[in-house]
Amino acid sequence: MDTSHKELLKQVEKGLIDSLKRATTSKDVDELTVKYLGRQGEVNNLFKTLPIKGNPILGQKINELKTLCELKLAEKLYTLLNQVEESDFDPTVPGILPPKGSLHLITQAIEEIENIFFKQGFARRRYQEVDTDWYYAEGLNIPKDHPARDDQETFYVSDNVVLTAHTSNGQLHEMEYMKNPPIKMINIGKTYRRQADATHNSTFHQFEGLVVDKGINITHLIGITDYFAKSFFGQDRVTRLRPHHFQFTEPSFEIDISCGLCHGTGYINSSPCKVCKSGWLELGGAGMVHPVVLKNGGINPDEFSGFAFGWGVERVLMMKSGLNLPDLRMLYGDNIRFLKQF
């Protein structure tokens, strides 16, 4: 490599080093980066003006100079960015904390429900939300001509595959999985229905309880639901059974809970309670597992009995004392001012 070429490369290197000594801000380093490494910078001009064709050593030396320039510029920038004068720093000033998230209100409710049933010996399950017609309906004693299986009520993926409108399909899966009682499970998952208003949403969460063993009767169902109501809503809340009809339970009940606003009286300051109007609010469905369902799950109904219940997480959450949630759809909004309260 020609001596004059070496001198030119050294001049460029020395010019950068001298300029970096005078640089005092990151902006100065940015300007030097453009001056030496930019498209029209001094290093790139060496490639254009010097005879590097047929002279690989010269080309190698220019590349080495480019790498050196990049290193010197980076070192200077790092030094400037991490250089803080003592007079500019007050260690007593509170730092700016990063935004802190929290669990969604529905997630909090699910965890609380899980913990309450866990204390009662329930195993936590989560069965599929897309299931065959057998687990969703046929195996649960719901005939093909039942209104619940109409496509106006249910989301069908194909002729015999649905988005589950309830978590009761978990009953059959659990019985098949466990094979033999005792069975005590809580299945929590998403469900899908063709409905949407202030108290309903097309996608919502439901929890399904199932207990199967010898000698299980309605008093066990009452005990479990009363324990849940007092644990989740408060010690002053009680439940009652109201006769109803479900295909997969016999007998069947709607379970009501005493209103948290009027304390079950139906009146507030001598005026009818606007929330319950009668002192009670519907919690969800329940009943003794139908013998056909036990048989379809591989359990002998002559030897074992059981009860099941299925309630909406959001509906239960709306009834929690002190929440005062007027519209269920608020839970699915993106209003941070509302969500950050929880």
Stockholm file with secondary structure:
# STOCKHOLM 1.0

chainA/1-342         MDTSHKELLKQVEKGLIDSLKRATTSKDVDELTVKYLGRQGEVNNLFKTLPIKGNPILGQKINELKTLCELKLAEKLYTLLNQVEESDFDPTVPGILPPKGSLHLITQAIEEIENIFFKQGFARRRYQEVDTDWYYAEGLNIPKDHPARDDQETFYVSDNVVLTAHTSNGQLHEMEYMKNPPIKMINIGKTYRRQADATHNSTFHQFEGLVVDKGINITHLIGITDYFAKSFFGQDRVTRLRPHHFQFTEPSFEIDISCGLCHGTGYINSSPCKVCKSGWLELGGAGMVHPVVLKNGGINPDEFSGFAFGWGVERVLMMKSGLNLPDLRMLYGDNIRFLKQF
#=GR chainA/1-342 SS CCHHHHHHHHHHHHHHHHHHHHCCSHHHHHHHHHHHHSTTSHHHHHHHHSCCTTCHHHHHHHHHHHHHHHHHHHHHHHHHHTCCCGGGCCTTSCCCCCCCCCCCHHHHHHHHHHHHHHHTTCEEECCCSEEEHHHHTGGGTCCTTCGGGSTTTSEEEETTEEECSSSTHHHHHHHHHHCSSCEEEEEEEEEECSCCBTTBCSEEEEEEEEEEETTCCHHHHHHHHHHHHHHHTCTTCCEEEEEEEETTEEEEEEEEEECTTTTTSSEETTEECTTTSSSEEEEEEEEEECHHHHHHTTCCTTTCEEEEEEEEHHHHHHTSTTTCCSCGGGGGSCCHHHHTTC
#=GC SS_cons         CCHHHHHHHHHHHHHHHHHHHHCCSHHHHHHHHHHHHSTTSHHHHHHHHSCCTTCHHHHHHHHHHHHHHHHHHHHHHHHHHTCCCGGGCCTTSCCCCCCCCCCCHHHHHHHHHHHHHHHTTCEEECCCSEEEHHHHTGGGTCCTTCGGGSTTTSEEEETTEEECSSSTHHHHHHHHHHCSSCEEEEEEEEEECSCCBTTBCSEEEEEEEEEEETTCCHHHHHHHHHHHHHHHTCTTCCEEEEEEEETTEEEEEEEEEECTTTTTSSEETTEECTTTSSSEEEEEEEEEECHHHHHHTTCCTTTCEEEEEEEEHHHHHHTSTTTCCSCGGGGGSCCHHHHTTC
//
